[in-house]
Amino acid sequence: MSATGIQVFDKTLQITNTWLDDLMEDHGPDRQLAWRMLGAVLHTLRDRLQPDLAAHLSAQLPLLVRGAYYDQYEPSKQPTRSRSLDEFLSQVNEELSFSRPVDTKEAVRSVFRVLSHYIDPGEVRKVRAALPQDVQALWPDPEKLH
């Protein structure tokens, strides 16, 4: 039985829930928190990428996640100038400030792991390479996950 009656919506909902289930394996059975973590890390990541690379990454995301990814995006202001891990974690933490406490660094690692698992390894390599070394260190090598 279809949840929405529209196949593309059902598919993106199924895939998104799989991603959230993976995040909940690391952070407990709180789907809302998993959704917030995914959005916070994706926004922070997106804001540090050149707009064309951000668009290529978005093409790899489930439709529902892609909508959240682009929420409040201002491509003319990207990429941000911040280049440190502390600034990356600070932005993620700020977006997570309205949820229950979570280890920000672990949230970033979890989302990066999910991206490495579900996104084309070539795309992951390009996105990782665009980040500072200390942020890259939180992202598992996609070759070791596939």
N, C-alpha and C positions, 0 to 999 in steps of 0.2 A: 504494500500500500504506500502510495506517495504521501509524503508529509505536506508538500505544498501544492502538488498538482502540476508543477513545472519542473521538468527533469533537471535543467541546469541549476536551479535553486536547490533541489534535493541533493545533487552531487556536491555542490560547494559546501552545503551544510554538513554532509557526511565527512568530507575531507577536513573541514575546519574542526569538527569534533574530534577527529583522529589526532590532529595536531594538539588540541587542547588536552586530550587524554594523555599524550606523551608528556606534556608539561606537568600535568597533575601527578604523574608518576614520581616526579622530582619534588613537588611542592605541596602535595596533599590534595584531597578531593574537593577543591574549591574552583569550580569552572569559571566563576566570575574573576577570581584572581588570575587564573591562567590566561583568560582573555585580556585582562589589563596588562599583564606582563608581556604578552605577545605584542600588543599595540605599542606599549612604551618602548620596547627594544626596537621594533620596526621603525617607529617615528625617529628615534635617536639615530639609528643607522641611516635611514633615508636622508636625514638632514645633513649628513656628513659626506654624501655621495654627490658627484656631478649629476645634474638632472638626467642625462642620457643613461647613465649607469643605474640610477634609481628607477628609471622606466623599464630597463631590461630586467632588473630584479622583480619589479612588480608583475611582469608578465609571467613569472614563475609561481606566483602566489595564487591560492584559491580565490575565486571571485569575491567572496565575502571578506576575506582577509585583505584583498587588494583595496577594497573600499575603505577599510579602516586605515590602511597604510597611507592612503592619500588624504585622509581627513586633516584639514587645516594646513595642507602643504602649500608652501609659497616658493615655487621653483626659482623665482628671480632672486631670492635671498640665499640660495644654496650654492655650494656647500658652506656650512658654517666654518668659521675660522678655528674653532676649538680642535685641538689635536692631541689632547691627553686622555689617558684612561680615566683620570679623576673627573674631567669634564663630561665624558661619556656617561660614567656612572651617575654623576650628579643629575643629568637630564633624565635618565631612566628613573632615578629615585624620585625626582620631582613629579613625574607622571604617575608614579605609584603611591604618592602621598595620601591618596584617599582610599587606599585598600589596607588590609591588615599588614603588619610589618613582614617584610621579606628581605632576605639577603640579596641585595641588588646585584652583586657580582655573580651569585649563583643563578639568579633569574636570567642574566645576560647569557651565561654559559648554556643554560637550558634552551633558550630560544635559538641561540647559534647552533646547538646540537640538532634541534628540530629542523632548522633550515638546511643544515648539511645533509640531513637524512632524506629530505623530500625534494630538494632543489637540485637541478643539474650541477654536477661537480665543477664544470667549467665556469658556470656563472658564479658559484660560490668562490672559486679561486679569484675571479676578477674583483668581486666585492671585497673579499678579505684583503687583497693586495692594495686596495684604495684606502685602507684604514691604517692608523699608526700601529707600530709593532706591538705596543703593550695591549691594544685592543685586539689585534690579531691573535695574541697569545690565549685569549679566552675562547677562540673559535676553533673547534677541532678540525683537523685536516680532513676534507671530504673524501680523500682517497682511502682513508683508514675506516670509513663508515660504509663504503659501498663494496 
